[in-house]
Amino acid sequence: MILNDRVNMKILCTWLILQTAAALLTAQRPMILFPGDANNDGACNHYDLLPIGIQYFKEFAPRDVQSIDWSPQLFLSWPDSLPVSLVNAGFADCNGDGFVDDFDLDAIKLNHEKNQNTADPPPTLWLPKLKDTLFSTAQVLVELSFDRDTAAPGDTVAAWLVCDIAENHPTGALGLALWLEYDASLVKDSEPKIEPDTARRDLMFVTATPSAVDIWRTVPPGNIQFSAAGRAENVLKNRDTLAKISIIIEDKIFADVAPFTFDCLEFLMLNGREQVLPTFMKKDTLIIKKRTSSLAETTFAFDKIKFLPNPFTDFILVENQMYAPCLLTFFDLSGNLIFEKNIGGGEETFDLPTLPPGNYLARLQSANEVVWRKMVKVD
């Protein structure tokens, strides 16, 4: 009997120890955040929209001080965390009202590009924590394409950001964040402007250009930051147009030909489980050509000139239906002359087997008109 009592007492003590340890592990503890740094990586930027999207609709105790000023704010840790990085959900409650919703975006806009290193837990880089990638799924195609092939100084040009996800994708995407870089010397200072597709009520956006982060802080010249996220739902499915980027070409460009493109420095696409989706970024190149007052590219001339095939491999066929003497000039995208030749009306073939694969620009100029074509050589 005494032995049984001792055994029971030992079991009871063990149970109490386990329960106490579990309570300590699950107990909420004080933490410190900086409003807008929703992933607690030490920086407030466009990436912070994605944790808000994942934690959207979550709620818990509001902060005693409900402010979006960039200062240390004490809060009680929430019972939820991001699924992969394990960042506490309370960091996504940027305005401290106890709810994760659209109002938390105001802190990102106000504090964009600010940094901190005194949060608790200490801030750590977020992207290296995202180690759960859906390698078994097909890559998501993200396109950034211009509305034309060529432009002249002073022209206004639009580029469209499109996300293309296969219909049979197992999860779809909750959101994406990207960082673009471009040659600021080719664009007027007040540009570019980025216009998210706000007609879509199922997405939230954060945009940052050299002229504005919505209406507050800006990013350095030559940079664009953009993010879009659903509200706790994988809303990016099929083919979605997310934004329009408008630029005005600088007037004082002295090169005959100058290529312009948006280079992607960083890109991230997540689903609602904080899993990384493999992506492929397809970018376009705009050719800026010097405006010549005496020559114009008319619809008539454009329709009368053909370069075949495009893309090409070893040769191109130029079909000149204007039947007027023309000067054919072939450039690479750095403006270097590849060849030029006077041609007459009709058809003429040019063999280019040793030309490296890539993008090129062809110009056909008559006495009164000029026609440009962007050409692509493939293997």
Secondary structure, DSSP 4 states (H G I P E B T S, - for coil): -HHHHHHHHHHHHHHHHHHHHHHHHHS--EEEE-TT-TT-SSB-SGGGHHHHHHHTT-B-PPPSS---SSS-EEEEPPS-B-TTT--BGGGG-TT-SSB-SGGGHHHHHHHTT-B-S--BSPP--SGGG---B-TTSPPEEEEEEES-SEE-TT-EEEEEEEEE--TT-SS-BSEEEEEEE--GGGB-TT--EEEE-TT-TTEEEEEE-SS-STTS----TTEEEEEEEESSS--B-SEEEEEEEEEEB-S---SSEEEEE-EEEEEEEE-TTSPBPPEEEEE-EEEEE---TT-B--HHHHHHEEEESSSBSSEEEEEETT-S-EEEEEEETT--EEEEEEE-SEEEEEE-TTSPSEEEEEEEE-SSBEEEEEEEE--
